[in-house]
Amino acid sequence: MDMAIAALSVDMSMAKTQQELGMAVLKMAISADNSAVEEALELVESLDPAVGNNLDVTA
């Protein structure tokens, strides 16, 4: 019975570690995603709003 308790303790510890690792990876992915969105927004904001308003159709 003592070995079963020890094995259960080890299993629970491993499960907790795996969950913490999964959360850390998820946080990294969210952070990277947020960075990409921020960079895209900065790029869009830096564009000249007048570009593309006029079309020269004479050849």
Summary of the structure (lengths in Angstrom):
residues: 59
radius of gyration: 26.6
end to end distance: 90.6
largest distance: 90.6
contacts: 90
relative contact order: 0.06
helix: 76%
strand: 0%
